[in-house]
Amino acid sequence: MKQDCKRERLQKAFDFLYNKGIVHSVTELALKMQRSRPSVSRALNGVPEYLNDKFLVAFSQTFVGTFSLEWLETGKGEMLLPEDGKQ
C-alpha cells in the first residue's frame, strides 16, 4: 500500500511537469535526472527497487524549488513548494 501511494505521488508530480511542458516524455525526465529511461520508467510503475527515497531525492533535486520532498516521501503537506521559496 505504501509503495502504491508513493507511485501515485510520483505520477502526479510527473503529470504536473508534463502538463506544464517542463518534460514531454519519460525519456526526457530520465535525461534531466541523469538516469536511465528503464529505471525511471520502473520507478513510475512503482517497482520498489527503483522507487525508493534515493530516487525521490534525485527527482526533487532535479526540479529544485518545485516539489516538496516530504510530500513525495510521505504525502504530508503540499506537492508544490511555495513560489517564494519559504517552507
C-alpha positions as CSV (number, residue, x, y, z in Angstrom):
1,M,0.0,0.0,0.0
2,K,2.7,2.5,1.0
3,Q,4.6,1.9,-2.3
4,D,1.3,2.4,-4.3
5,C,0.9,5.8,-2.6
6,K,4.5,6.8,-3.5
7,R,3.8,5.7,-7.0
8,E,0.7,7.8,-7.2
9,R,2.5,10.8,-5.8
10,L,5.4,10.4,-8.3
11,Q,2.9,10.0,-11.1
12,K,1.1,13.2,-10.0
13,A,4.4,15.1,-9.9
14,F,5.3,13.8,-13.4
15,D,1.9,14.7,-14.7
16,F,2.4,18.3,-13.3
17,L,5.7,18.5,-15.2
18,Y,4.2,17.1,-18.4
19,N,1.2,19.4,-18.3
20,K,3.4,22.5,-17.7
21,G,5.6,21.5,-20.7
22,I,8.7,21.0,-18.5
23,V,9.1,17.4,-19.7
24,H,7.5,15.9,-22.7
25,S,8.2,12.2,-22.0
26,V,9.7,9.7,-19.6
27,T,12.8,9.7,-21.7
28,E,13.2,13.5,-21.2
29,L,12.6,13.1,-17.5
30,A,15.3,10.4,-17.4
31,L,17.7,12.7,-19.3
32,K,17.1,15.6,-16.9
33,M,17.6,13.3,-13.9
34,Q,20.7,11.7,-15.5
35,R,19.2,8.3,-15.0
36,S,18.4,5.5,-17.5
37,R,15.0,5.6,-19.0
38,P,14.2,2.0,-17.8
39,S,15.0,2.9,-14.2
40,V,12.8,6.0,-14.3
41,S,10.0,4.0,-16.0
42,R,10.2,1.3,-13.3
43,A,10.1,4.0,-10.6
44,L,7.0,5.5,-12.2
45,N,5.5,2.0,-12.2
46,G,6.2,1.6,-8.5
47,V,8.9,-1.1,-8.6
48,P,10.3,-0.9,-5.0
49,E,13.9,-1.4,-6.1
50,Y,13.7,1.7,-8.2
51,L,11.0,3.8,-6.4
52,N,12.9,4.5,-3.2
53,D,13.8,7.5,-1.1
54,K,17.1,7.9,-3.1
55,F,15.1,8.2,-6.3
56,L,12.7,10.7,-4.8
57,V,15.6,12.8,-3.5
58,A,17.1,12.8,-7.0
59,F,13.7,13.7,-8.5
60,S,13.3,16.6,-6.1
61,Q,16.8,17.9,-6.7
62,T,16.3,17.8,-10.4
63,F,13.4,20.2,-10.0
64,V,14.8,22.3,-7.2
65,G,12.2,24.6,-5.6
66,T,9.3,22.8,-7.2
67,F,8.3,19.8,-5.2
68,S,8.2,19.1,-1.5
69,L,10.5,16.1,-0.7
70,E,8.4,15.5,2.4
71,W,5.2,15.2,0.2
72,L,7.0,12.9,-2.3
73,E,8.2,10.6,0.5
74,T,5.2,10.7,2.9
75,G,2.3,12.5,1.3
76,K,2.3,15.1,4.1
77,G,1.9,18.8,3.2
78,E,1.5,20.1,-0.3
79,M,3.0,18.8,-3.5
80,L,4.4,22.1,-4.6
81,L,6.7,24.3,-2.6
82,P,5.6,27.9,-2.2
83,E,6.8,30.1,-5.0
84,D,8.6,32.5,-2.6
85,G,10.8,29.6,-1.6
86,K,9.7,29.5,2.0
87,Q,8.6,26.2,3.6
